[in-house]
Amino acid sequence: MKERARRINQADIAELADVSISTVSRALGGAHGISPEVRERIRRIADELGYSERPPVQLTAPAIKAVVYLPMHPVTGGLHPIFQETYDGIVAAAAENAFELFPKLLPEEDIDLALIRETADYHGTATAFMFYVDPVPEVARFFQESGSLVLVNNIDADMRFDSVIVDNYAGSKLATRKMLAAGHRNILFVAGNLRYSPRERLRGFYDAIAECPDASGQQVVIGYDRHETAMDYFKRYFESRESWDWTAIVCGNDLMAIGILQAARECGLTVPDDFSIIGFDDISWSAMTTPRLATVRYERAGLGEEAIRLMKRRIEYPDAPVIKASVGVTFVDGGTVGGF
């Protein structure tokens, strides 16, 4: 009896092309992350071998694969507490919208083109969410040409990518107005750095100051927006001075505000008797301080949900205009604001 010819499969193609079976599968399926040279070699070998495969019948829509790039906390090595609830919001919305997420917790400086390409190739997707990070030019070009990117807690000033962010300007202006209403007229703004979000918060601060003719504002940038940095900076500040000309602080985030509270306590100062302070973000730690930190709240889980919505729209309508979505804010009273 004549032996039936064996059917060619993807393992045969992978062996001749010197790549993995998964690379063959993704190349033939049109997935992102495969170089043109490798894709062409795989297709040529498949044609020469007479390879054909009927695609499996899909009873449900396939999941949308997406990588989530998360900035690693430089001290703890974990996820920055400001971003945890937003990431939880993305996870919850992803489960409801057929997304399969691949989270990557990395130092911001490691997110370069080589990493992006390697990750896209490994997971078979060039769809990504990027928290806080400003994509370097070559990474931006990669997503423009080969994939889809949504920025979370950041914006793209060049309007190449959809983004979702809190209304930083309005939140800081609201906090500063609260200090002015309490009678403070010389107020200090503390920023960790001057990236987009703190710049907008600083702008809101100065615009609120400008509304009050007898008020004045000043600023200090301490280098990092962390609890540890603020505590060290202000402990030295309080120890090296007998007095200062401001009576209140509007902080760029809660972590710095909590660090300043700790520095004040260690230096024998009392809040709000010696000075008042307001944070921004309303992280869980803010409800645990003594007194409770006054702060600005926004729906962080809502940021994540909106990011998923933007990505679905971008995938469905690749040429749609770019959207910058903004989440509103509310003020949270606390015991750290006193009258002056």
N, C-alpha and C positions, 0 to 999 in steps of 0.2 A: 504494500500500500504506500502511495506517495505521501511523504510527510508534509503536513501543512506548514506554510511559512509562518515564522513567528512574527507577531505584530510589533512594530517599532514603538518604543515608549520613550518617555522623557529622560529616563536613565541613560539610554543609548546616546541621546543628543548631548547630555551633560558630560559624558565620558569623552566624546570627540571634541566638544567645545572647551573642555577643561574648566568647567564651572560646576556649581552645585545644582542639584535637581530643582531646588526652590528658585534659583536664578533663571533656569530654563522656563519654569512655570510662569514667573512674573514677566519675563521678556515676551513670551508668546501671548500673554494675556494683556499686554500693553500697559503694565504698571510703571509708575514713575521710579526713578532712582537707578535705572540701568543705562550705562553709557551707550551712545549710538553704535560704537564699534562692536561691543559685546552683543547688543541686540541684533545687529546685522549678521554677525557670525552665527548666532544661534538659529536665526531664521533660514540662513543659507543651508546650514547642515540639516535642518528639519526638512527643507524642500528636497535636498539631495537624497535623503533617506526615505522620502515619500511618507513622512509622518502626517497623520491626521487624527484629530480627536474630536468627538462630539462633546460639546460642553454639557456638563450635568444640568438637569432641569432644576431650577431654583424655585422652591416653593415659597420662600420669603425673600424680601429684599436683602442684599448683602449689607453687612455693617460697613459704615464709613470709618476707615482707619485713620487715626490722627495721633501725632506725637504731641505731647505737652511739655514744653521746655520751662522748667521751674528754677529760679535762682536759689542757690544754696546759701544758707545763712553763714557768713564768714567766720563766726565764732563757734556756733554749735554744730555746724555741718548738716543741720536739718533744714526743713522748710521754714522760711521766715514766717512768723506768726501772723503777719498782716495778710499773707497770701493763702493761708490754710482754708479759711471759709470760702474764699473765691474758688479755690480748686475743688472743694467739696460741692460747690454749686455746679461746676462743670461736670463733675462725675455724675451727679444726680440727673442733670439735663441730658447727658450723654446716654444714660441708661434708658431714657424715655424716647430718644430719637435715633436709636440704632447706630450709635457711635462706639467704636472700640478704641480705647485710649491707651497710649503707651507713655506713661510719665517718665521724664528724665530730670532728676535733681542734680544740678551741675553748678560749679562756680561760673559766674557770668562770663569771665574771660575765656572759658573753654569752648564757648559756643561759636565756633568758626565754621568755615565752609567745609573743611574736611570732616568734621563731626556731623554736620548737617547731611552731607552726602552719604556718609557711612550709615547713619541712623535711617535715612530714607530707604537705602538699599536693603538694610536688614529687615525692616518692618514692611517693606513694599508699599510705602506711601510717602508722598511729598506734601501731605496736608498737615498743618501744624498750628498749635496755639503757642504763643510766646509771652510769658509773664515778664513785665517790667523792662526787659532787655531791649536796648536799641540794636536792631540787627546791623551788623557791619555791612558795607556796600556790596561785597561779593555774596553774602548771605541773602541780602535783599534781592539781588539779581537772580539768584537761584530760584527763589520763590516766585518772582515775577515771570520767569521763563518756564518753570517746571512744576509749580505746585500752587498751593493756596495757604495763606498765612493770615491769622487774626491775632492782633496785639491785645493783650489784657493788662489793664493798669498802665497803659502807655498809649501814645499816639504816633502816627507817622506823619510828620510835618509835610512830606512830599505827596501825601494822599495816594500812596501806592497800595496800602493795605487797610482793610477794615480794622476798627479798634473799638474798645469799650473801656471807659475810664470814669472815675468819680468826678464830679464838678468841683475840682480843687479850688478854683477861684472863689466860687460862691461859699464854700465851706469855711475858708479862711476869713473871708469878709464877714461872715456871720459871727465867727468866734471873736474877731476884733471888735465888732460892734457891741458884743456882750461886755467886753472889758470897758469900752467907752461908756456904756450905760451904767456900769458900776462906779464910774467916776475917775477911772484911770486916764491919765493924759500923757504919760511917757511910757511907752510900751516897747518891749524887746521882742523881736521875732527870731526864733532859733531854727536854723535849717541844718540838715546833715550834709547836703550837697545842693547843687543848683541844676539838677536835671529838670525835665519838663514839669513833673508834678510839683516839686518844691518851688520852682519858679512861679507857677501859677498861684500857689498858696501865698508866696511873697507878694505877688501883684495884688491879690485880694486884700492882703494886710495893708499895704500902702494906700490903696484906694479907699479903704474904710477910714484910715487915719486922715486922709485928705478931706473927708466929709466933715471933720470936726476942726474948726479953725484954731483952737487952742491946744490941739494934741500934736504930739511928735512921735515918730517911730524910729527905731534903729534895728539893725540886724547883725547877727553873728552866724557864721557858717563853720561848723565844728569838724567837718570832714566826712563823717559817717552818721547815718540816721539810726544809730543803735543806742540801746539802754546803756551799755558799758561806756561808749564814747562820751555820751552826755554826762554820765555820773562822774567820770574822771575829769572832764573839762571843767564842770561847774564846781567840783570839790576844790580844785586848784583856784578857780575864780573866787569863790567865797573866802577861801583861806588867805588870799593875797590882797584882799580889799577890806576896808572898814565900812565902806558904804558904796552905793551905786545910784545912778540918777533915774533908773527906771523902777516902776512899782509893780509891773505885771509882765508876764511872758506869754506869748502865743507861740505854740510849738508846731513844728512841721509834722510831727506824728506823736502818738501816745508813748512809744518806746522812749523817745528822748524826754518827754515830760516826766515819765516814771523815773528815769535816771536822774533828772534834776531834783525831783522830790526826795530821792534817796540821798543825793549829795547835800541837800538842805538839812535833812534830818541829822546826818553825820556831822554837820558843821554847827549844830545847835540852833538852826533856824526853824521857824514854824510857818506852814502854809495853811490859811491865807493871811496870817497876821503880818508876816514879814514881806511877803509878796504873793500875788495871785498867779495862777497858771491854768492854761487851757491846752488840751491836746488835740489830736485829730486821728480818727479811725475807729474809736470805741472798740478796741480789742478786748478780749475777755479779762485781761489783767487790769484794765481800767476800773472795773467794778470792784476790784480787790484792794485798791490802795486806800490808805487812811490819811486824810479824808478821800472820799470817792472822787476820782478825777473828772472834772468837767471836760467835755470833748465834743467832737463832731462825729455824727454817725451816718453811715450809708449802708445800703444793702449789699454786702460783699458777695453773698451767694447769688444775688441777682446779677452781679457782674459776670459770673460764670455762666448763668443761664442765657444771658444776652450774647455771650461769645459763641455759644453753640448755635443760637438762632442766626447770627451773622454768618457763621461758616456754612450752615445749610443753604442759606440764600446764595452765598458765593459759589458753591458747588453747582447749584441749580441754574444760576445765572452768572456765568463767569465774567461777562462784560458789563455787569451792572455797575453803576457809580459807587464809589467808595463811601462807606458810612463811618462816621465817628459818633458812637453812641455815648451819651453822658448820663450818669446816674446821679440823682438828686441827694441832698443832705438834710439832716435835722440836727438841732443842738440838744445835747444831753447835759442837764444840770448836774452839778456836783458840789462838793464842799471846798473846792480849791479856788473859788472866786469870792473875794471879799470886797466890800465897799472901800472907797478911798476919798 
